[in-house]
Amino acid sequence: MLAHDILRAVVCTVVPEAAALDEPGWAHLETLVEDALRSRPRSLQRRVRLFLRLIQWMPLARYGRPFTSLDPGRRARFLRSLENHRLRLIHLGFWGLRTLVLLGYYGRPEAAQAIGYAAHPRGWEAFRR
């Protein structure tokens, strides 16, 4: 569904710790992202795929290379430019993609455990006693 190499480069830029993921970890992350998108309208799914392609090719004008060929510093600078972009559509696209990235990375039980996240089915009620 998604361009995995581009998604992985974005994930490693937003969450540098993701570079240490093994293949099962990446597979789990990508499944979480794809499952989240699957429940959304097809038009939104298409926009996410298009936005990933734009991320891949937009740096060509500035750096002479596609996103996946940039060093980590240039990747981060490029994504920061999208984060604060003057065009609302690009700005919102970045924040939507960032949300998916964080869901994919921190939605894995290993990441939740590593940061000490222990959600409870009863939510905050579980802590009010």
N, C-alpha and C positions, 0 to 999 in steps of 0.2 A: 504494500500500500504506500508506504513512505519511502523516500530516498534515504536509505539507511546510512550511507556514508556521510551525507550532509547532516542528518539528524545527530549522528554520533559526534561529529565535529562541533555542532552547536552545544550538545550536552556537555562535552569536555570543556568548552569555553565558559558556560554558565556555572557548571559544577566541576571544577578541576579534578576533584577526587574521583570522578567517573573514569578517568584514564586508567585506573587500576582495575576496572571491572574485567572479569573473565567472560568468555562467550556465553555461558548460562546467565550471568548477570545482565549482559547486554540483551539477550533474548527476553528476559523477564521485563526489563525496562521498556523495550520496544512493544512487547505485548500489552503492558499497562497503557502506554500511549495510544496504541491502535484500538484497544478496547474502549478507551475514553472517547476516541473519535467516532467509533462505530455507532455510538448512540446519538450522534449529532446528525443534522441534515447533510445530505450529500453535497449540497452547495458549500457548506462549511468545510467538509473534508477536501473538496477540490481547492478551496482557498488556502488551506494549510499546505497542501502539496505544492501549489503555485508559489506560496511564500517561501517555502524551502528552496525551490528552484531560483527564486529571486535572490535569496541569501547567497546561493552558490555563485551566481554570475554578476551581481552588483559590484563586488570588489574589483572586478576586472578593470573598470574605468579608473579607479583610484590607485590600485596596487599592481595592476597588470597580471593578476593571477586570480583564479577562482577561490572561493572561501576555503575549500578543503586543502588548498595548497599554501595557505598563509601560515606564518608562524603564530604561536599562541598570543603574542602581544598584539599583532595586527588583527587577529580574529576578535579579540576583546575590544579593541578600538572601534572596529567596524560594528559590532553588536551594540556598543554604547551609542553609536551614531543613530542606530535604528530605535534604540530605547528612547531617545530624546528627539526623534525626527519631527520636523515641522508639519509633515503630512500626517494627519490623524490616522489614516488607514494603515500606514506603515508602523506608526507608534503603537496602535492597538494590535496589529499583527504580531509585533515583537512581544508584547506583554502576554498575548494569548499563547504564543509558542513557548515563552518562558514558563508559563503556568504548566503546560504539558510536560516540559522538561523536568520541572521540579516534582510533578506528580510521578513521572516515570522513575526518577532516581530515588526520591524519598518514600515512594510507595512500596518499594521492595522491603520485605521484612528485615533483611540484613542492615539496610541503611537506617530504618527506624530504630532498630536495636542499638546500632552504633551511636546514635545521637540521644539515646535514652527515651525515645518516644514510646509510651505505653498507653495507647488509646484504650478506652473502656467502652463497652457497648452502651452503658448508661450515661456516657458523656460526663459533664461536670457534676452531675448528681452523685456519681460514684465517690467524689471527693468531699461532698458536703455531709459531714457527720457531726 
